[in-house]
Amino acid sequence: MSKLAEFKALEAQLAEQLKQLDALKNDDGLKREIEFESKLRGLLAEYNFSLREVKLILDPQSKPEDKKVDGRSQRRERKVKQYKNPHNGEIIETKGGNHKLLKDWKAQYGAETVESWIQ
């Protein structure tokens, strides 16, 4: 496509988008929504509330949405596991398998055996 044809096509798209924008600016429904949003934000600022707090006030049964950390959703929190060694009565509480004593037990008694000690 030549530069001139590309320019004319983009110019036509821009004209169409400007026409759509003008139609939206004159839409009564949009004007009402903009007015509502500005009044709502004014009230939030006046009473020092956030949208999340208002949502919890209006619907206390709803759960807060999970925050994303570094663009990734948070993982489900690990459950605490409690292992009790039947040989010596020692108890370990851990959320993961990276516990030094737990690793020692698994090396000594075997992973399947140690996993059967979960309480």
N, C-alpha and C positions, 0 to 999 in steps of 0.2 A: 504494500500500500504506500502511495506517495505521501510525502509530508503534508501536502495541501489537502488530500482526501482525509487523512488522519485528523488534521486540524478542523476541517468542516464537520466531521463526525463528532468530535469532542465538543465543538461549539453547539451542535444540535442537542447533544446530551445535556449540556449545561443549561441551555434554554429550557429544556423539558423539566429539569430539576428545579430551576427557578420558578417555573409556573406552578409546580407542585408545592414548593415552599410558600408561595403567595396564597395558594388555596388553603394551606394549613394555618397560615397567620390569620385568615379571615374565618376560620372554623370556630363556632361558638363553644363546642365541646372542649376543644383545646384551650380556649381562653378560660373556661371554668376550671379545668384541671390545673392550669398555671396559677390561677388565683388561689385555689385550694392549697396547692403546694406552698405558695409563699406565705399564706396565713398560718398553715401548719408549722412551717419552719420558724415563723415568728413566735408562735406559742411555745414551741420547744425551747427556743432561746430564752424566752421570758421566764419559764419555769425550770430551766436547766435540766431538761430531760433529753435522752437520746431516743432514737426510733426504736432501739432494742428494748429500752425500759417501757416505752408505751406499749409495745407489742406484748410484753409480759404482763402489763397491767390489764390489757384488754383480753388476753387469752393466757391465763396463768398455767394452763395445762400444757402449753406448747413448750417444747424443749429448745434451749438456745442452739443456734446453728454452730456447727464446728468451725473453728477458725482454721485458716490454712496458714501453714508456716512455710516460708520460702517457696510459695507457689504449689506446695504439695499438701494434700490433706493429711491430717494427723492420723497416726495409726491407733488402733484400739489399744487401750492400756492393758498391759499384761497382768494376769492374776497372780497373786502370791501363792506359791506352792510350798507346802510344808512336808519335809521328808524326816522320818524318824528311823534311825538306824536301830534295828532290833538287837544287834550284837552288843552295843554299848549304851543304848538309850539316848544318844545325841540327837538333837533336833536342829534342822537347818530350815530357814525361811528364805526363799529366793524367788525372784520374778523371772529369771532366765537360767540357762544352763551354764553360765560362765562363772560359777562359784567354785573356788579352789577346793574346798573340802568335798563338794559334790563330785567334782571331777576325780578326786582321789578315790572316793567310794566307787564310782563307776569303773575306774581302772582295776580296783581290787575285787569287787563283787560282780561286775558286769552291769551294763546299762539297763537291761530288762529287769534285773533283780532290784536295782535301786529305784527304778520307776514304779515298782510295785509297793514301795515304801511310802508313796504319797498319801497323806491323810486328808 
